[in-house]
Amino acid sequence: MVFSSHLAYCPPPVKKRKKKATCWLPWWCVFLGWFLLLSISGISTFFTLLYGLDYGRAKSIKWVMSLGLSLFQSIFILQPLKVLGIAVFFALLLKPVAVEESEEIEQLKLEQQIKCGRYSGRHSL
């Protein structure tokens, strides 16, 4: 009796979906990626310095300093401000809409009760 009354209030079990096969890279690929990023950045800075030496030592040092400061400003100041601004924008504009009780919701509840009755064996045709 407990089992049949329990089925009257429970929806049928949901079938589990098969997981798709995914391809994961080895753990050391993260370090390889960071190494490539830093080495490419270092090499490009080196060649920028060599190119800047045509303008003189003082101007090339100023050039590299402005490059580093703009990179620092972009990473640590501008990008976080952009993220915060977008988050505030969407938080203020996209508020969740409250669902009101209506005939449509009542109809869905009734259909769910009918389905539960069918699965429990209490539904009479």
N, C-alpha and C positions, 0 to 999 in steps of 0.2 A: 504494500500500500504506500509506503514511503517512497519507493522508487517510482511508482506511476505518478504520484502527486508532484514529485520533483521534476519529472519530464514535462509536466503541464506548464511549468514556468520557465523552462530552459529552452533556448533555441537549439537547433541541431548543431552538431560539431562542425567546425569549419575545416575543409580539406586543406592540408598543408601544400604550399606550392614548392615545386622543386627549385633549388637554388641553381642559378646559372654558373657555369664554370668560369672562374676569373683567373687572370694571370697576374701573379704578384712578383715583384722584383725582389732580389735578395736584400737583406738588411744593409749591406755595405754600399748599396747604390746611393743611399742618402749622402754618405760621406764623399762619394765620387762626385755627386752633383754639386755639393758645396765646394769641393776642391776646384772643379771646373769653373764655377762661378767666380771664385776669388782669383784664380789664376788668369782668367780672361780679363777681369777688371784690372788686375795689376799690370798685365801686359799692355792693355789699352792706355792706362795712365802713363806708363813708361814711354810709349810712343807719342803720346800727347806732349809729354815733357820734352822729348827730343824735337818735336815739331815746334814747340814753343821757344826753344833755344835760339831759333832764327830771329826772334824779336828781342832777345837779350835775357839775361838771367833774372833781373828784377820783374820784368813783365811776365815771364814764364812762371815764376813763383806765385805772383798774384793770380795768374790764371788757374793754377792748381789749387790755390787756397779758395778761390771762388767756386771751383768745381766741387771741392770737398764740402764747403759750407752749404752749397745748394743741395747736394745729396743728403747731408745731415738734416737740413730743413725739410726736405721733401719726405724723408722716411719718418722722422720723429715729430714733426709739427703738422705739416699740411695733410698728409694721408690720414692720421688719426682724427683730425678735425673734419675731414670729408666724411669719414665713417660715422662720426657722431652726428654730423649734420643730416646725413641721409637717414640715420636711425630715428632721429627726432622728427624729421619730416614725415616718415612713414608711420611713426607712432601717433602723430597728431591727425594725420589724414585717414589712415586706414584703421578705424576703430571697429571692433567686432560688432556685428549686427545682432541684436537680441531677437530670438525666434519667438514669435507670438503664437499662442494657442489658436488654432484655426481648424476649420473642417478638414483641411488637408492632413494635418497632424493626427487628428482623431481617426481619419480613415486609415492612415498608416498603422496606428495602434491596433485598430480592429483587425486589419489584415495580419498583423503579427500574432495576435491572440488566436486567430483562426489557424495559422500555420502551427503554432504550438499545440493546439488541440489535435491537429492531424497527426503530428509526430508522437504525441503521447497516447494516441488510440482512443481518446475521449470524443473525437469528432464523429457525429452520426450523420450519415448521408440520407 
